[in-house]
Amino acid sequence: MHAFLIFMRTKVLFIIGLITVSMYGVETVAVVDSVSLPDIEVSVSRHGSAAGYQPSAVSVIDSRLIEETQALTPKDISALVPNVYMPDYGSAMTSTIYIRGMGSRINEPVMGMVVDGIPLLDKNMYDHTMQDIKRIELLTGPQGSLYGRNSPGGVMEIRTIQPLDLTTQLIRGEVSYATANQVNAQVSYYDQLSERRNTFGWGIAARYRRTDGFYTNAHTGTIIDGGQQAGGRIILDGKPGDAWRVTGTVNADWVKQGAFPYAAAETGIIAYNAPAGYERLVVLPSIRAVYQNNGYHLSLAASYQMLRDNMLMDQDYTTKDIFTLNQKQQQHNATIDAMLGNKLSAISIQYSDFQYEWSVGLSGFVKTNQMSAPVTFMREGIEELILGNANRGIQTVFPEDSIEISNQTLPILSDFGLYNAGAAVYHQSHLQLNKWHIHAGIRLDYEYTQMDYLSTADLNYRFTMIMNEPAPVSTRIQGTKQAHYFQVLPRLAISYQHDWVTAYAYAAKGYKAGGYNPQIFSTITQNQVMTDMAADMGMHLDMADPHFSDVAITQYRPEKDWIFEIGAHFMPVEGLKIDVNTFHIQCIDQQVTVFPNGKTTGRMMANAARSRVWGAETALHYRWNHGNWHGIADASYGFTDARFIDFNDGMGDYSGHFIPYAPQHTLHGLVTAQYRVSKKWLQAVSFTARVNMNGPVYWNEQNDCIQSIYALLGANISLEWKYVQLQLWAKNLTGTEYNVFYFRSMGNDFLQKGKPRELGATFKFEI
């Protein structure tokens, strides 16, 4: 047997050397704190309580559930949580999140994402391939008192395998193949130094994904959304002393893909003529240190986050030569956090029925982004968008004359320096009086934001009434905008724990950061070009749209959300957890993406004065064992009624309308049954069936474009041996047609269809 094991390990290492790929492994008993029956004992890090006793809604997804749902990215995980919606559209750049009716397409997210204690500062990093996931915890509702900015909807905590959490060496890998020539390959290796076992460990992991894509551009006859992604990490995990643990990690992720499979809403046909695609590189080194002694714990975490990306886009999405965008970003970000606290097990103040624990923390961040976003107007775009608008104004006064532009192309060059910096101090107290628990927290959060901008355009024009030859006009818009924001974020929760039930109520405030939106600058500069032409002719004509003639419209205020929730966690028998809650949200200055009327070229970030949400959620998770049979039942349902109370953007009054993009209903259901064969030729066989439902989704503020409710079915069959597993799986088994995205450009409506039926096979090994 020993010789066989050595042979197997040697063979696997040889395979690893050949394929140089990475993996998504099943959960292993070698992971000390892996999720076992029941998974309700998983603790939520900063809140310090088991998930089943939290005074708020918490969803825990362990590695087995990730495996059964074929989840590869955080977008896939979102389908498992009630009232959480992360649609898979556009590109890996677009990680839009909607939770309980709140969210926006661009700029700041409504949910924070934390990977092994490190917050990701930009949502462009959210869409990554997950690897070696131990568990994921999604805390729903404002988490601002502990996590700060951009967490009014919740926080997704992703935990990966750490070398010192293992009891033995671990080698694991995965290769899968599916529809559209999708290939996913991963491999990882974790070990501890034999002479310093349990005091120093290390690991290395790599991954690769590629696909031909699903969507065809009818104009070119090519599939446009193919691409590839690669990444990995190196981790060092050590205990320099009895009280200290220090972990250093370097993560890297690269993606290059075709993108933006947007079809005309009227025809359902994708047809555009300019190149489109997205490429991104993220490098994220971090260090975390934990000190625990005499009931006190100190945690320190710091990171540097580098992001470079390049986006090409045909912004009119038609076969006409209208205008294109080439946006490049280079971000350099840093985070730091320190938290000190104690535990109830070592009480600083204790009587027979009175216990108290506390934590205090300091955090800070710096985020810099050098962005270049030139928009190039082609000849048809010059005729339609610039001359068309200008001559409508000219001909109201001089009906027989017009302006001509001799340029074949008109580049509008825009460069931005976007800067954010913030600091915060926070505190949380937990008071226990018999079976009553009171959690109170507060955070003082300061943020500075700045935008440096330079936008230029040069053209040659002629006014037929007075000019024989073209004359040059140069437009230049340059300046700096800056703002300071200060937020006080309180949270109060009361819970009652009795045997198998925890009932709770809480109120909390969260916020999304304010800032500046450069994506409307092409429209601002386009309007300034027309104004400069009129001035050059010595005229004062209303050729430009007054709505988009001031840089001030790029600024948007912070969104403030107050949530009030009551709910309960039930654990009546071992392995069963049931959650129910109802909630109400009052939102002030909600950030919404607005597509202006007419043939404009940009997107605005506007603030709706007031909005409100009513909703309810329920979730069930059950794991059972009966002889050779083992199973999982996991289900959730969420309902949200989210409406504007007071919102007039100057183009329409949408008060009383549903908030766009967030589904009113979400439903998830999964059943897995596994039979332990326990034979030499087969150890276990399992079957899984699952369903996800979303809708209706209102795509715009007018509420006249709707995606009705749709359901997606999936299924798996798995065969397991001692070291390997073979899984056959299907997504969208019935081939349901549905849309995941809507937007407007130049007065035209566009939609993106969801992915069709996918069939695949996955081979995994773990030794």
Secondary structure, 3 states (H helix, E strand, C coil): CHHHHHHHHHHHHHHHHHHCCCCCCCCCCCECCCCCCCHHHCEECCCCEEHHHCCCEEEEEEHHHHHHCCCCCHHHHHCCCCCEECCCCCCCCCCCCEECCEECCCCCCCEEEEECCEECCCHHHCCCCCCCEEEEEEEECCCHHHHCCCCCCEEEEEEECCHHHECCCEEEEEEEEECCCEEEEEEEEEEECHHHCCCEEEEEEEEEEEECCCCEECCCCEECCCEEEEEEEEEEEECCCCCEEEEEEEEEEEEEECCCCCEECCCCCCCCCCCCEEEEEEEEEEEEEEEEECCEEEEEEEEEEEEEEEEEEECCCCCCCCEEEEEEEEEEEEEEEEEEEECCCCCCCEECCEEEEEEEEEEEEEEEEEEECCEEECHHHHHHHHHHHHHHHHCCCCCCCCEEECCCCEEEEEEEEEEEEEEEEEEEEEEEECCEEEEEEEEEEEEEEEEEEEEEEEEEEEECCCCCCCEEEEEEEEEEEEEEEEEEEEEEEEEEEECCEEEEEEEEEEEECCEECHHHHHHHHHHHHHHHHHHHCCCCCCCCCHHHCCHHHHEECCEEEEEEEEEEEECCCCCEEEEEEEEEEEEEEEEEEECCCCCCCCCEEEEEEEEEEEEEEEEEEEEEEECCEEEEEEEEEEEEEEEEEECECCCCECCCCECCCCCCEEEEEEEEEEEECCCCCCCEEEEEEEEEEEECEECCCCCCCEECCEEEEEEEEEEECCCEEEEEEEECCCCCCCEEEEEEECCEEEEEECCCCEEEEEEEEEC
